[in-house]
Amino acid sequence: MVYLRDAGTRYDTSLERVWKLLTAHASEMSVIHPWRKGWTAEFPNDHTMVGTAREDFGGKEVAMKVRFTLFPPLGFTAEFLEGVLAGTRWIQTYEVKGTQVETALVGDFQSPLIPEAELEEWVRNWLAEVWREDRDYLPKVP
């Protein structure tokens, strides 16, 4: 288990557009994050999305399942039920800072596939890539 706190990633956009980006993940996850193949999402209620996909990890395809619970406009929780980060839970919040929106994250990261000694570095690199891909997709959000 790796307890991680991260803050400071910023998007040059409004909070409204950040939420449009988040909701676009329901249907566009495999476009926004191409390493998530075959993404499908279900909505058990108005605030919850459960998604499944396949991910490449170390040359092998790994099934993943994640549950997102949205709390607009504050943020969301993510719980990885299967896959590389199975057992991981985090909370991500958003705060308007002038003309930007800043993210803050606190989480308990776990992995059945990544040794604990390597997990924090792997997660930090993974999060940086996820946020970069989100930032790159922002101009495409209607």
FENSULTA-V674367 format. One line per field, one symbol per residue. ss: DSSP state (H for helix, E for strand, L for the rest). psi: psi as a letter, one per 20 degrees, with the letter a starting at -180 (. if undefined). burial: b if it has 9 or more other C-alpha atoms within 8 Angstrom, else e. A space follows every 50 residues. Layout:
BEGIN
ss: ???
psi: ???
burial: ???
END
This chain:
BEGIN
ss: LEEEEEEEEEELLLHHHHHHHHHHHHHHHHHHLLLEEEEEEEEEELLEEE EEEEEEELLEEEEEEEEEEEELLLEEEEEEEELLLLLLEEEEEEEEELLE EEEEEEEEELLLLLLHHHHHHHHHHHHHHHHHHHHHHHHHLL
psi: poppppqipqpmrrhghghhgghhhgijgiggnhioqkpqqqnhahjppp qqrqqpokjqpppqpqppppmqjgbrqpoohqahkpiqprpprqppndjr ppqqpproprpihpqhhigggggggggggghghgghhgiip.
burial: ebebeeeeeebebbbebbbbbeebbbeebbebbeebbebbbebeeeebbb bbbbbbeeeeebbbbbbbbbeeeebbbbbbbbbbbbbbbbbbbbbbeeeb bbbbbbbbbbbbeeebeebbeebeeeeeebbebbeebbeebe
END
